[in-house]
Amino acid sequence: MSHTDDTDETTSVEVGAVNQLFQDVTFPLTTEELLVEFADVEITYPHESDTLRTILETSGHETYESQNELELAVLNGVRRDAVGRPHYSDRGDSPHDTDEVMRTQQSF
């Protein structure tokens, strides 16, 4: 399950490409096992980056049963600005808005 070449360079992966990082990993896999191999990997996003170790500290010591489960843990652990503007949706107002007039004027 190696992600590195023979150099000492840190691997950087954009947050949107996390799925590619774990393609060759065999599951189930614990956080500890994962960090032995990937702790130095930098997950980058606009204006910031964090190591995978820093990101997964928020999820605790878990066992990941699948690649999807691990990717979700990473996406849940990144900084708020890593995945877009907070509270932004391109789908219009929230269906929970109380302004009935605004909701009825939306077109889909």
N, CA, C and O atoms as a GROMACS GRO file, in nm:
protein
  432
    1MET      N    1   0.082  -0.117   0.000
    1MET     CA    2   0.000   0.000   0.000
    1MET      C    3   0.086   0.124   0.000
    1MET      O    4   0.061   0.215   0.079
    2SER      N    5   0.184   0.132  -0.082
    2SER     CA    6   0.276   0.244  -0.078
    2SER      C    7   0.230   0.359  -0.166
    2SER      O    8   0.184   0.338  -0.278
    3HIS      N    9   0.243   0.480  -0.115
    3HIS     CA   10   0.206   0.600  -0.188
    3HIS      C   11   0.327   0.684  -0.224
    3HIS      O   12   0.313   0.785  -0.292
    4THR      N   13   0.444   0.644  -0.178
    4THR     CA   14   0.564   0.726  -0.195
    4THR      C   15   0.657   0.666  -0.297
    4THR      O   16   0.651   0.547  -0.329
    5ASP      N   17   0.744   0.753  -0.348
    5ASP     CA   18   0.852   0.703  -0.431
    5ASP      C   19   0.976   0.697  -0.343
    5ASP      O   20   0.963   0.695  -0.221
    6ASP      N   21   1.095   0.694  -0.402
    6ASP     CA   22   1.217   0.680  -0.322
    6ASP      C   23   1.272   0.813  -0.273
    6ASP      O   24   1.385   0.816  -0.223
    7THR      N   25   1.199   0.922  -0.284
    7THR     CA   26   1.244   1.051  -0.234
    7THR      C   27   1.183   1.077  -0.099
    7THR      O   28   1.095   1.005  -0.053
    8ASP      N   29   1.231   1.183  -0.035
    8ASP     CA   30   1.178   1.221   0.095
    8ASP      C   31   1.074   1.331   0.083
    8ASP      O   32   1.041   1.396   0.183
    9GLU      N   33   1.023   1.354  -0.036
    9GLU     CA   34   0.926   1.460  -0.056
    9GLU      C   35   0.791   1.423   0.002
    9GLU      O   36   0.751   1.307   0.004
   10THR      N   37   0.721   1.525   0.051
   10THR     CA   38   0.586   1.507   0.102
   10THR      C   39   0.491   1.500  -0.016
   10THR      O   40   0.500   1.581  -0.109
   11THR      N   41   0.402   1.406  -0.013
   11THR     CA   42   0.301   1.393  -0.117
   11THR      C   43   0.188   1.490  -0.087
   11THR      O   44   0.141   1.498   0.027
   12SER      N   45   0.143   1.563  -0.190
   12SER     CA   46   0.030   1.654  -0.174
   12SER      C   47  -0.084   1.608  -0.263
   12SER      O   48  -0.063   1.570  -0.378
   13VAL      N   49  -0.203   1.610  -0.208
   13VAL     CA   50  -0.322   1.568  -0.280
   13VAL      C   51  -0.429   1.674  -0.258
   13VAL      O   52  -0.454   1.716  -0.145
   14GLU      N   53  -0.493   1.718  -0.367
   14GLU     CA   54  -0.603   1.812  -0.352
   14GLU      C   55  -0.721   1.740  -0.287
   14GLU      O   56  -0.742   1.621  -0.308
   15VAL      N   57  -0.796   1.814  -0.207
   15VAL     CA   58  -0.906   1.754  -0.134
   15VAL      C   59  -1.004   1.683  -0.228
   15VAL      O   60  -1.063   1.582  -0.190
   16GLY      N   61  -1.022   1.734  -0.348
   16GLY     CA   62  -1.113   1.672  -0.444
   16GLY      C   63  -1.061   1.543  -0.505
   16GLY      O   64  -1.135   1.471  -0.571
   17ALA      N   65  -0.932   1.513  -0.483
   17ALA     CA   66  -0.872   1.393  -0.540
   17ALA      C   67  -0.836   1.289  -0.434
   17ALA      O   68  -0.756   1.200  -0.461
   18VAL      N   69  -0.893   1.302  -0.317
   18VAL     CA   70  -0.862   1.210  -0.208
   18VAL      C   71  -0.892   1.065  -0.248
   18VAL      O   72  -0.822   0.973  -0.205
   19ASN      N   73  -0.994   1.045  -0.329
   19ASN     CA   74  -1.030   0.909  -0.369
   19ASN      C   75  -0.914   0.838  -0.440
   19ASN      O   76  -0.902   0.716  -0.430
   20GLN      N   77  -0.831   0.911  -0.511
   20GLN     CA   78  -0.717   0.851  -0.581
   20GLN      C   79  -0.608   0.806  -0.485
   20GLN      O   80  -0.535   0.711  -0.514
   21LEU      N   81  -0.596   0.872  -0.374
   21LEU     CA   82  -0.493   0.840  -0.276
   21LEU      C   83  -0.510   0.699  -0.219
   21LEU      O   84  -0.411   0.630  -0.192
   22PHE      N   85  -0.634   0.657  -0.200
   22PHE     CA   86  -0.661   0.530  -0.131
   22PHE      C   87  -0.704   0.417  -0.224
   22PHE      O   88  -0.758   0.318  -0.178
   23GLN      N   89  -0.680   0.430  -0.354
   23GLN     CA   90  -0.724   0.328  -0.449
   23GLN      C   91  -0.660   0.192  -0.427
   23GLN      O   92  -0.725   0.090  -0.449
   24ASP      N   93  -0.536   0.188  -0.385
   24ASP     CA   94  -0.466   0.060  -0.370
   24ASP      C   95  -0.462   0.008  -0.227
   24ASP      O   96  -0.387  -0.085  -0.196
   25VAL      N   97  -0.541   0.068  -0.139
   25VAL     CA   98  -0.543   0.030   0.001
   25VAL      C   99  -0.637  -0.089   0.021
   25VAL      O  100  -0.743  -0.096  -0.041
   26THR      N  101  -0.597  -0.182   0.106
   26THR     CA  102  -0.680  -0.297   0.140
   26THR      C  103  -0.755  -0.268   0.269
   26THR      O  104  -0.696  -0.226   0.369
   27PHE      N  105  -0.883  -0.290   0.266
   27PHE     CA  106  -0.969  -0.264   0.382
   27PHE      C  107  -1.015  -0.396   0.442
   27PHE      O  108  -1.019  -0.496   0.371
   28PRO      N  109  -1.050  -0.398   0.572
   28PRO     CA  110  -1.056  -0.289   0.669
   28PRO      C  111  -0.916  -0.242   0.707
   28PRO      O  112  -0.817  -0.314   0.692
   29LEU      N  113  -0.912  -0.118   0.756
   29LEU     CA  114  -0.786  -0.052   0.790
   29LEU      C  115  -0.810   0.040   0.909
   29LEU      O  116  -0.907   0.116   0.911
   30THR      N  117  -0.724   0.034   1.008
   30THR     CA  118  -0.740   0.122   1.124
   30THR      C  119  -0.671   0.256   1.099
   30THR      O  120  -0.588   0.268   1.009
   31THR      N  121  -0.706   0.354   1.178
   31THR     CA  122  -0.642   0.485   1.168
   31THR      C  123  -0.492   0.470   1.188
   31THR      O  124  -0.413   0.532   1.116
   32GLU      N  125  -0.452   0.390   1.285
   32GLU     CA  126  -0.310   0.370   1.314
   32GLU      C  127  -0.237   0.311   1.194
   32GLU      O  128  -0.130   0.359   1.157
   33GLU      N  129  -0.294   0.209   1.132
   33GLU     CA  130  -0.232   0.148   1.014
   33GLU      C  131  -0.222   0.248   0.900
   33GLU      O  132  -0.121   0.255   0.830
   34LEU      N  133  -0.326   0.324   0.882
   34LEU     CA  134  -0.330   0.423   0.776
   34LEU      C  135  -0.222   0.529   0.795
   34LEU      O  136  -0.155   0.568   0.700
   35LEU      N  137  -0.205   0.574   0.918
   35LEU     CA  138  -0.109   0.680   0.945
   35LEU      C  139   0.036   0.633   0.934
   35LEU      O  140   0.125   0.715   0.910
   36VAL      N  141   0.061   0.504   0.952
   36VAL     CA  142   0.196   0.453   0.930
   36VAL      C  143   0.239   0.481   0.786
   36VAL      O  144   0.354   0.515   0.761
   37GLU      N  145   0.147   0.466   0.694
   37GLU     CA  146   0.177   0.484   0.552
   37GLU      C  147   0.153   0.625   0.501
   37GLU      O  148   0.228   0.672   0.415
   38PHE      N  149   0.052   0.693   0.549
   38PHE     CA  150   0.008   0.819   0.488
   38PHE      C  151   0.015   0.942   0.578
   38PHE      O  152  -0.035   1.047   0.538
   39ALA      N  153   0.073   0.935   0.697
   39ALA     CA  154   0.070   1.046   0.791
   39ALA      C  155   0.128   1.175   0.735
   39ALA      O  156   0.082   1.284   0.769
   40ASP      N  157   0.229   1.164   0.649
   40ASP     CA  158   0.294   1.284   0.596
   40ASP      C  159   0.226   1.341   0.472
   40ASP      O  160   0.269   1.445   0.421
   41VAL      N  161   0.122   1.277   0.423
   41VAL     CA  162   0.052   1.326   0.304
   41VAL      C  163  -0.019   1.456   0.338
   41VAL      O  164  -0.092   1.464   0.438
   42GLU      N  165   0.002   1.558   0.256
   42GLU     CA  166  -0.066   1.686   0.273
   42GLU      C  167  -0.192   1.687   0.188
   42GLU      O  168  -0.187   1.660   0.068
   43ILE      N  169  -0.304   1.718   0.250
   43ILE     CA  170  -0.429   1.737   0.178
   43ILE      C  171  -0.441   1.888   0.158
   43ILE      O  172  -0.448   1.964   0.254
   44THR      N  173  -0.444   1.930   0.031
   44THR     CA  174  -0.444   2.072   0.001
   44THR      C  175  -0.582   2.118  -0.044
   44THR      O  176  -0.658   2.043  -0.105
   45TYR      N  177  -0.611   2.243  -0.013
   45TYR     CA  178  -0.733   2.308  -0.056
   45TYR      C  179  -0.702   2.457  -0.063
   45TYR      O  180  -0.595   2.499  -0.019
   46PRO      N  181  -0.791   2.537  -0.117
   46PRO     CA  182  -0.757   2.678  -0.140
   46PRO      C  183  -0.698   2.746  -0.016
   46PRO      O  184  -0.762   2.750   0.090
   47HIS      N  185  -0.578   2.797  -0.030
   47HIS     CA  186  -0.510   2.878   0.071
   47HIS      C  187  -0.464   2.801   0.194
   47HIS      O  188  -0.406   2.863   0.283
   48GLU      N  189  -0.485   2.672   0.203
   48GLU     CA  190  -0.447   2.596   0.322
   48GLU      C  191  -0.407   2.453   0.283
   48GLU      O  192  -0.430   2.409   0.170
   49SER      N  193  -0.349   2.384   0.378
   49SER     CA  194  -0.328   2.240   0.367
   49SER      C  195  -0.308   2.185   0.507
   49SER      O  196  -0.268   2.257   0.599
   50ASP      N  197  -0.335   2.057   0.522
   50ASP     CA  198  -0.316   1.988   0.649
   50ASP      C  199  -0.264   1.849   0.618
   50ASP      O  200  -0.290   1.794   0.511
   51THR      N  201  -0.190   1.793   0.713
   51THR     CA  202  -0.149   1.654   0.695
   51THR      C  203  -0.268   1.564   0.720
   51THR      O  204  -0.364   1.601   0.789
   52LEU      N  205  -0.262   1.446   0.664
   52LEU     CA  206  -0.369   1.349   0.688
   52LEU      C  207  -0.380   1.318   0.836
   52LEU      O  208  -0.490   1.297   0.887
   53ARG      N  209  -0.267   1.315   0.907
   53ARG     CA  210  -0.268   1.291   1.052
   53ARG      C  211  -0.355   1.396   1.121
   53ARG      O  212  -0.439   1.361   1.204
   54THR      N  213  -0.335   1.523   1.090
   54THR     CA  214  -0.412   1.631   1.151
   54THR      C  215  -0.561   1.615   1.121
   54THR      O  216  -0.645   1.634   1.209
   55ILE      N  217  -0.592   1.582   0.999
   55ILE     CA  218  -0.732   1.568   0.958
   55ILE      C  219  -0.800   1.453   1.029
   55ILE      O  220  -0.913   1.466   1.076
   56LEU      N  221  -0.733   1.340   1.038
   56LEU     CA  222  -0.796   1.222   1.098
   56LEU      C  223  -0.798   1.224   1.250
   56LEU      O  224  -0.864   1.141   1.312
   57GLU      N  225  -0.725   1.319   1.311
   57GLU     CA  226  -0.732   1.331   1.457
   57GLU      C  227  -0.874   1.361   1.503
   57GLU      O  228  -0.911   1.325   1.615
   58THR      N  229  -0.953   1.426   1.418
   58THR     CA  230  -1.090   1.460   1.456
   58THR      C  231  -1.182   1.338   1.455
   58THR      O  232  -1.286   1.340   1.521
   59SER      N  233  -1.144   1.234   1.382
   59SER     CA  234  -1.231   1.117   1.374
   59SER      C  235  -1.197   1.012   1.480
   59SER      O  236  -1.268   0.913   1.494
   60GLY      N  237  -1.090   1.034   1.553
   60GLY     CA  238  -1.051   0.937   1.655
   60GLY      C  239  -0.986   0.815   1.592
   60GLY      O  240  -0.957   0.813   1.473
   61HIS      N  241  -0.965   0.715   1.671
   61HIS     CA  242  -0.904   0.591   1.621
   61HIS      C  243  -1.016   0.499   1.579
   61HIS      O  244  -1.085   0.439   1.661
   62GLU      N  245  -1.031   0.489   1.450
   62GLU     CA  246  -1.141   0.415   1.391
   62GLU      C  247  -1.088   0.301   1.306
   62GLU      O  248  -0.969   0.292   1.277
   63THR      N  249  -1.178   0.215   1.268
   63THR     CA  250  -1.151   0.115   1.166
   63THR      C  251  -1.238   0.150   1.047
   63THR      O  252  -1.360   0.160   1.059
   64TYR      N  253  -1.175   0.167   0.933
   64TYR     CA  254  -1.247   0.201   0.811
   64TYR      C  255  -1.271   0.073   0.733
   64TYR      O  256  -1.178   0.000   0.700
   65GLU      N  257  -1.396   0.047   0.705
   65GLU     CA  258  -1.435  -0.077   0.638
   65GLU      C  259  -1.427  -0.067   0.485
   65GLU      O  260  -1.423  -0.169   0.416
   66SER      N  261  -1.425   0.056   0.433
   66SER     CA  262  -1.422   0.074   0.287
   66SER      C  263  -1.354   0.205   0.252
   66SER      O  264  -1.332   0.292   0.337
   67GLN      N  265  -1.321   0.218   0.126
   67GLN     CA  266  -1.261   0.341   0.076
   67GLN      C  267  -1.358   0.458   0.093
   67GLN      O  268  -1.317   0.568   0.131
   68ASN      N  269  -1.485   0.435   0.066
   68ASN     CA  270  -1.584   0.542   0.081
   68ASN      C  271  -1.591   0.592   0.225
   68ASN      O  272  -1.601   0.712   0.249
   69GLU      N  273  -1.586   0.501   0.321
   69GLU     CA  274  -1.591   0.538   0.462
   69GLU      C  275  -1.469   0.623   0.501
   69GLU      O  276  -1.482   0.720   0.575
   70LEU      N  277  -1.352   0.586   0.451
   70LEU     CA  278  -1.230   0.661   0.480
   70LEU      C  279  -1.235   0.799   0.414
   70LEU      O  280  -1.199   0.898   0.477
   71GLU      N  281  -1.278   0.805   0.289
   71GLU     CA  282  -1.289   0.934   0.220
   71GLU      C  283  -1.386   1.027   0.293
   71GLU      O  284  -1.360   1.146   0.305
   72LEU      N  285  -1.495   0.973   0.342
   72LEU     CA  286  -1.591   1.053   0.417
   72LEU      C  287  -1.528   1.108   0.545
   72LEU      O  288  -1.552   1.223   0.582
   73ALA      N  289  -1.449   1.026   0.614
   73ALA     CA  290  -1.381   1.071   0.735
   73ALA      C  291  -1.285   1.186   0.703
   73ALA      O  292  -1.275   1.282   0.780
   74VAL      N  293  -1.215   1.176   0.591
   74VAL     CA  294  -1.124   1.283   0.550
   74VAL      C  295  -1.202   1.410   0.518
   74VAL      O  296  -1.167   1.518   0.565
   75LEU      N  297  -1.307   1.398   0.440
   75LEU     CA  298  -1.386   1.515   0.402
   75LEU      C  299  -1.454   1.579   0.524
   75LEU      O  300  -1.472   1.701   0.528
   76ASN      N  301  -1.492   1.498   0.621
   76ASN     CA  302  -1.551   1.553   0.744
   76ASN      C  303  -1.446   1.620   0.832
   76ASN      O  304  -1.479   1.706   0.913
   77GLY      N  305  -1.321   1.581   0.816
   77GLY     CA  306  -1.215   1.633   0.902
   77GLY      C  307  -1.142   1.755   0.850
   77GLY      O  308  -1.069   1.819   0.925
   78VAL      N  309  -1.160   1.788   0.723
   78VAL     CA  310  -1.089   1.904   0.669
   78VAL      C  311  -1.148   2.033   0.722
   78VAL      O  312  -1.260   2.034   0.775
   79ARG      N  313  -1.074   2.139   0.708
   79ARG     CA  314  -1.122   2.270   0.752
   79ARG      C  315  -1.248   2.309   0.677
   79ARG      O  316  -1.275   2.262   0.567
   80ARG      N  317  -1.323   2.393   0.738
   80ARG     CA  318  -1.452   2.435   0.681
   80ARG      C  319  -1.439   2.496   0.542
   80ARG      O  320  -1.525   2.475   0.457
   81ASP      N  321  -1.332   2.572   0.517
   81ASP     CA  322  -1.316   2.638   0.388
   81ASP      C  323  -1.264   2.545   0.278
   81ASP      O  324  -1.246   2.588   0.164
   82ALA      N  325  -1.239   2.421   0.311
   82ALA     CA  326  -1.186   2.327   0.213
   82ALA      C  327  -1.289   2.282   0.111
   82ALA      O  328  -1.253   2.242   0.000
   83VAL      N  329  -1.413   2.288   0.145
   83VAL     CA  330  -1.517   2.234   0.058
   83VAL      C  331  -1.616   2.339   0.008
   83VAL      O  332  -1.727   2.305  -0.032
   84GLY      N  333  -1.576   2.464   0.011
   84GLY     CA  334  -1.663   2.568  -0.043
   84GLY      C  335  -1.709   2.665   0.063
   84GLY      O  336  -1.673   2.654   0.180
   85ARG      N  337  -1.788   2.759   0.021
   85ARG     CA  338  -1.838   2.860   0.112
   85ARG      C  339  -1.935   2.799   0.212
   85ARG      O  340  -2.020   2.719   0.174
   86PRO      N  341  -1.922   2.834   0.340
   86PRO     CA  342  -2.016   2.783   0.440
   86PRO      C  343  -2.159   2.824   0.408
   86PRO      O  344  -2.184   2.938   0.370
   87HIS      N  345  -2.251   2.732   0.424
   87HIS     CA  346  -2.394   2.755   0.408
   87HIS      C  347  -2.433   2.792   0.265
   87HIS      O  348  -2.542   2.845   0.244
   88TYR      N  349  -2.346   2.766   0.166
   88TYR     CA  350  -2.378   2.800   0.028
   88TYR      C  351  -2.441   2.680  -0.040
   88TYR      O  352  -2.397   2.566  -0.023
   89SER      N  353  -2.542   2.707  -0.118
   89SER     CA  354  -2.603   2.603  -0.199
   89SER      C  355  -2.642   2.664  -0.332
   89SER      O  356  -2.694   2.775  -0.337
   90ASP      N  357  -2.617   2.592  -0.439
   90ASP     CA  358  -2.659   2.640  -0.570
   90ASP      C  359  -2.798   2.590  -0.604
   90ASP      O  360  -2.843   2.601  -0.718
   91ARG      N  361  -2.866   2.536  -0.507
   91ARG     CA  362  -3.000   2.481  -0.528
   91ARG      C  363  -3.110   2.573  -0.478
   91ARG      O  364  -3.226   2.531  -0.470
   92GLY      N  365  -3.078   2.695  -0.446
   92GLY     CA  366  -3.181   2.788  -0.400
   92GLY      C  367  -3.193   2.788  -0.250
   92GLY      O  368  -3.108   2.736  -0.178
   93ASP      N  369  -3.300   2.849  -0.205
   93ASP     CA  370  -3.324   2.861  -0.061
   93ASP      C  371  -3.348   2.724   0.002
   93ASP      O  372  -3.386   2.628  -0.065
   94SER      N  373  -3.326   2.719   0.130
   94SER     CA  374  -3.350   2.598   0.205
   94SER      C  375  -3.499   2.566   0.208
   94SER      O  376  -3.580   2.658   0.220
   95PRO      N  377  -3.537   2.440   0.198
   95PRO     CA  378  -3.679   2.404   0.206
   95PRO      C  379  -3.737   2.432   0.345
   95PRO      O  380  -3.859   2.426   0.364
   96HIS      N  381  -3.651   2.464   0.440
   96HIS     CA  382  -3.697   2.491   0.575
   96HIS      C  383  -3.720   2.640   0.600
   96HIS      O  384  -3.758   2.680   0.709
   97ASP      N  385  -3.695   2.723   0.496
   97ASP     CA  386  -3.719   2.866   0.513
   97ASP      C  387  -3.865   2.890   0.545
   97ASP      O  388  -3.954   2.820   0.495
   98THR      N  389  -3.889   2.988   0.627
   98THR     CA  390  -4.028   3.015   0.669
   98THR      C  391  -4.098   3.113   0.576
   98THR      O  392  -4.219   3.131   0.589
   99ASP      N  393  -4.028   3.175   0.485
   99ASP     CA  394  -4.089   3.271   0.393
   99ASP      C  395  -4.156   3.193   0.279
   99ASP      O  396  -4.093   3.161   0.179
  100GLU      N  397  -4.282   3.165   0.296
  100GLU     CA  398  -4.358   3.084   0.200
  100GLU      C  399  -4.362   3.150   0.062
  100GLU      O  400  -4.358   3.080  -0.039
  101VAL      N  401  -4.368   3.283   0.056
  101VAL     CA  402  -4.373   3.353  -0.072
  101VAL      C  403  -4.246   3.327  -0.151
  101VAL      O  404  -4.252   3.301  -0.271
  102MET      N  405  -4.131   3.334  -0.086
  102MET     CA  406  -4.004   3.310  -0.154
  102MET      C  407  -3.996   3.167  -0.206
  102MET      O  408  -3.950   3.144  -0.318
  103ARG      N  409  -4.041   3.071  -0.128
  103ARG     CA  410  -4.034   2.932  -0.171
  103ARG      C  411  -4.126   2.905  -0.290
  103ARG      O  412  -4.091   2.824  -0.377
  104THR      N  413  -4.239   2.968  -0.298
  104THR     CA  414  -4.330   2.944  -0.408
  104THR      C  415  -4.284   3.014  -0.536
  104THR      O  416  -4.331   2.980  -0.645
  105GLN      N  417  -4.192   3.110  -0.524
  105GLN     CA  418  -4.144   3.182  -0.642
  105GLN      C  419  -4.024   3.114  -0.706
  105GLN      O  420  -3.982   3.153  -0.815
  106GLN      N  421  -3.969   3.014  -0.642
  106GLN     CA  422  -3.855   2.944  -0.698
  106GLN      C  423  -3.898   2.860  -0.818
  106GLN      O  424  -4.005   2.799  -0.817
  107SER      N  425  -3.816   2.859  -0.920
  107SER     CA  426  -3.848   2.772  -1.033
  107SER      C  427  -3.741   2.664  -1.044
  107SER      O  428  -3.623   2.689  -1.018
  108PHE      N  429  -3.783   2.547  -1.081
  108PHE     CA  430  -3.691   2.436  -1.092
  108PHE      C  431  -3.688   2.383  -1.230
  108PHE      O  432  -3.615   2.288  -1.259
   0.00000   0.00000   0.00000
